[in-house]
């Protein structure tokens, strides 16, 4: 997730998961410029040795540029390279990137063919069901993926036009998983350990991809391994402080860290509206930390569950 799953956030997730977290994927990196290894992309592509094997995800619409970027991602140490054909953000999709590739399947095939030829590591693809309900193309995408040597297909069970509205269609994901010759990973609405385990059991996917839910419950991977594991209020308080430490250690300015802290705490505190509002109104980094220290103890003494 762009702007979320950077190195400090992944370090936090790994610590909270007690090293049982699964394959990590980078923020998606643009491969549309003449130079792929910009300072921003190099920073976003960093990963810890403890995260290996690591996957670098790319987006774009030029076969040549994506092939070159895939090779450079491999040279950076990626064990897998993934093409994003699922991002529904208008600024991405309207340019033919992300889910925009679902409107041009011949180009999608051309891109995958070029990327596959340029790298030796496995090539993955992430996509949605189609552009909208009148142009569902996931069966065609699966055929293209298998034909071009993709080794894993992650399917988000919504169309581009749905964005994140409504519910993901896991019946379609299950149908794709049942006919696929390659591994299929299911994605969409997996916001609890129970849903993750049910999806694997009921829909025949090889695994699940979890993104937005980590902001509501950074312990979700730990709970998948141990479903009875409950998160204590003091763990929530400490996790936010640890995230702050990790960002500052990684060179974030306090003003940059503040935005990320609000992003995380606004979701962790959904069930505590008054406390959440006070935190979101903080105007600077020091004010946030003071309020978090002064208010979290009393706020989290209330009945609370992570992600509520």
C-alpha positions in Angstrom: 0.0 0.0 0.0 1.5 3.3 -1.1 2.3 5.5 1.8 1.7 2.7 4.3 3.8 -0.4 3.9 7.2 1.2 4.0 10.2 -0.1 5.9 9.3 1.3 9.4 5.7 0.0 9.2 6.8 -3.5 8.0 9.3 -3.6 10.9 6.5 -2.8 13.3 4.3 -5.5 11.8 7.2 -8.0 12.0 7.8 -7.2 15.7 4.2 -7.5 16.6 3.8 -10.7 14.7 6.7 -12.3 16.6 8.3 -13.3 13.3 5.3 -15.3 12.1 4.4 -12.7 9.4 4.2 -14.0 5.9 5.7 -12.7 2.6 6.1 -8.9 2.7 5.4 -6.8 -0.4 6.9 -3.3 -1.0 4.8 -0.2 -1.6 4.1 -0.3 -5.3 6.8 1.5 -7.3 6.2 3.5 -10.5 8.0 2.3 -13.6 6.8 5.0 -16.0 9.8 7.3 -16.0 12.9 7.1 -18.0 14.8 6.4 -14.8 13.4 3.7 -12.5 15.9 3.9 -9.7 15.1 7.3 -8.5 15.9 8.2 -4.9 12.2 7.8 -4.0 12.0 4.3 -5.5 15.3 3.2 -4.0 14.1 4.3 -0.6 10.8 2.5 -1.1 12.5 -0.7 -2.3 14.6 -1.2 0.8 14.0 -4.2 2.9 15.6 -6.0 5.9 17.3 -9.3 5.7 14.7 -10.6 8.1 12.0 -9.9 5.5 13.6 -12.2 2.9 12.2 -13.6 0.7 10.9 -10.1 -0.3 8.6 -9.1 -3.1 8.9 -5.7 -5.0 5.7 -4.6 -6.7 5.7 -2.4 -9.8 3.1 -0.5 -11.7 3.1 1.1 -15.1 1.8 0.5 -18.7 5.0 0.3 -20.8 6.3 -3.2 -21.4 9.8 -2.0 -22.0 10.0 0.2 -18.9 8.4 -2.5 -16.7 10.8 -5.1 -18.0 13.8 -2.9 -17.2 12.3 -2.0 -13.8 11.7 -5.7 -13.0 15.4 -6.5 -13.8 16.5 -3.7 -11.5 14.2 -4.9 -8.8 15.8 -8.3 -9.1 19.2 -6.8 -8.9 18.2 -5.0 -5.7 17.6 -8.4 -4.2 13.9 -9.1 -4.7 13.0 -12.8 -4.5 9.8 -12.1 -6.4 8.6 -9.3 -8.7 4.9 -8.4 -8.9 2.9 -6.4 -11.4 0.0 -4.4 -10.0 -3.0 -4.5 -12.2 -5.4 -3.8 -9.4 -5.0 -0.3 -8.0 -8.3 1.6 -8.5 -7.0 5.1 -7.7 -8.2 7.4 -10.5 -4.8 9.1 -10.8 -3.2 5.6 -11.4 -5.9 3.8 -13.4 -6.9 6.6 -15.8 -3.3 6.6 -17.2 -3.6 2.9 -18.0 -1.7 1.8 -14.9 -2.9 -0.5 -12.1 -6.5 -1.6 -12.8 -6.3 0.4 -16.0 -4.5 -2.6 -17.5 -7.7 -4.5 -17.3 -9.1 -2.4 -20.1 -6.2 -3.4 -22.4 -5.6 -7.1 -22.0 -3.3 -7.4 -25.0 -1.0 -4.8 -23.4 -1.2 -6.7 -20.1 0.0 -9.8 -21.9 2.8 -7.9 -23.6 3.9 -6.5 -20.3 4.0 -9.8 -18.5 5.9 -11.4 -21.5 8.5 -8.7 -21.4 8.9 -8.8 -17.6 9.1 -12.6 -17.5 11.9 -12.5 -20.2 13.9 -10.0 -18.2 14.1 -11.7 -14.9 15.0 -15.1 -13.4 13.0 -14.7 -10.2 9.3 -15.7 -10.1 6.8 -13.2 -11.6 3.6 -12.5 -9.7 0.4 -10.6 -10.8 -2.2 -8.8 -8.7 -5.5 -7.8 -10.2 -9.2 -7.1 -9.8 -12.2 -8.9 -11.3 -12.5 -6.3 -14.1 -13.0 -2.6 -14.7 -16.7 -2.7 -13.8 -19.5 -5.2 -13.5 -20.1 -5.1 -17.3 -16.5 -6.0 -18.1 -15.5 -8.8 -15.8 -12.4 -10.2 -17.3 -10.7 -12.3 -14.5 -11.0 -15.5 -16.5 -9.2 -13.9 -19.4 -6.6 -12.5 -17.0 -6.0 -15.9 -15.5 -5.5 -17.4 -19.0 -3.0 -14.7 -19.9 -1.1 -15.1 -16.6 -0.7 -18.8 -17.1 0.3 -18.4 -20.7 2.9 -15.8 -19.9 4.6 -17.7 -17.1 3.2 -15.9 -14.1 3.6 -18.1 -11.0 1.2 -16.5 -8.6 -2.0 -14.5 -9.2 -3.5 -12.4 -6.4 -7.2 -11.6 -7.0 -9.0 -8.8 -5.3 -12.7 -9.6 -5.4 -14.0 -6.2 -6.5 -13.9 -4.3 -9.8 -12.0 -1.1 -10.3 -15.3 0.9 -10.2 -16.2 -0.5 -6.8 -13.0 0.7 -5.3 -13.3 -0.5 -1.7 -17.1 -0.2 -1.5 -19.4 -3.2 -1.0 -18.1 -6.7 -0.3 -15.4 -8.6 -2.2 -16.9 -11.5 -4.3 -15.2 -14.5 -2.8 -17.3 -16.9 -4.9 -15.6 -15.6 -8.0 -12.2 -15.8 -6.3 -13.0 -19.5 -5.4 -14.0 -20.3 -9.0 -10.7 -18.9 -10.2 -8.7 -20.8 -7.6 -10.5 -24.0 -8.6 -9.6 -23.8 -12.3 -6.1 -22.2 -12.0 -2.9 -24.2 -12.7 -1.0 -21.6 -10.7 -1.2 -20.4 -7.1 -4.1 -18.1 -6.4 -4.1 -15.7 -3.5 -7.4 -14.2 -2.3 -7.7 -10.6 -1.4 -10.5 -8.4 -0.1 -12.2 -7.9 3.3 -9.8 -10.1 5.2 -9.9 -8.1 8.5 -9.7 -10.9 11.1 -7.9 -14.2 11.7 -11.3 -16.0 11.4 -12.0 -14.6 8.0 -8.5 -15.4 6.8 -8.7 -19.1 7.9 -12.3 -19.4 6.6 -11.2 -18.1 3.2 -8.4 -20.6 2.9 -10.7 -23.4 4.0 -13.8 -22.5 2.0 -12.5 -21.0 -1.3 -9.5 -23.1 -2.1 -7.0 -20.3 -2.3 -3.3 -21.0 -1.5 -3.3 -18.0 0.9 -4.7 -14.5 1.5 -3.3 -11.1 1.0 -3.9 -8.6 3.7 -3.4 -4.8 3.4 -5.8 -2.3 4.9 -6.6 -4.5 7.8 -3.1 -4.1 9.2 -3.9 -0.5 10.1 -6.8 -1.6 12.2 -5.1 -4.6 13.7 -1.3 -4.8 13.3 -1.5 -8.1 15.2 -3.6 -9.9 12.6 -0.8 -12.2 11.4 0.0 -13.2 14.9 -3.7 -14.0 15.5 -4.0 -16.0 12.3 -1.3 -18.3 13.8 -2.9 -18.1 17.3 -6.6 -17.2 16.9 -7.2 -17.1 20.7 -4.5 -14.3 21.1 -6.1 -11.2 22.5 -4.4 -7.8 22.3 -4.1 -5.9 25.6 -4.7 -2.1 25.8 -1.1 -1.5 26.9 0.1 -3.3 23.8 -1.9 -0.8 21.6 -0.3 2.1 23.4 3.2 0.7 23.1 2.8 -0.2 19.5 2.1 3.4 18.5 5.1 4.6 20.5 7.3 1.9 18.8 6.1 2.9 15.4 7.1 6.5 16.2 10.6 5.2 17.2 11.0 3.2 14.1 10.1 6.1 11.8 12.5 8.5 13.6 15.3 5.9 13.4 14.7 5.6 9.7 15.1 9.4 9.1 11.5 10.6 9.2 11.1 14.2 10.3 8.7 14.7 13.1 6.2 16.4 10.8 6.3 13.3 8.5 5.9 10.9 11.4 2.9 12.8 12.7 0.9 12.0 9.6 1.7 8.3 9.7 0.9 8.2 13.5 -2.5 9.8 12.9 -3.1 7.4 10.0 -2.5 4.4 12.3 -4.2 5.7 15.5 -7.3 6.9 13.7 -8.0 3.3 12.8 -6.9 1.7 16.0 -9.2 4.0 17.9 -12.3 3.6 15.8 -14.2 2.4 18.8 -13.2 5.4 20.9 -14.5 8.4 19.0 -13.8 11.2 21.5 -10.2 10.0 22.1 -9.7 9.6 18.4 -10.9 13.1 17.6 -8.5 14.6 20.2 -5.6 12.7 18.7 -6.5 13.7 15.1 -6.7 17.4 16.1 -3.1 17.4 17.3 -1.2 20.1 15.4 2.4 18.9 15.9 4.5 15.8 16.8 5.1 16.8 20.4 1.5 17.5 21.0 0.5 14.1 19.6 3.0 12.3 21.9 1.8 14.3 25.0 -1.8 13.6 24.3 -1.1 9.9 23.5 0.7 9.5 26.9 -1.9 11.5 28.8 -5.0 10.1 27.3 -4.2 6.6 26.2 -4.2 5.1 29.7 -7.7 6.3 30.5 -9.1 5.8 27.1 -7.9 2.2 26.8 -9.3 1.3 30.2 -12.7 1.3 28.5 -14.0 -1.9 26.9 -12.0 -2.2 23.7 -11.0 -4.6 21.0 -8.5 -4.0 18.2 -10.0 -2.9 15.0 -13.4 -2.0 16.5 
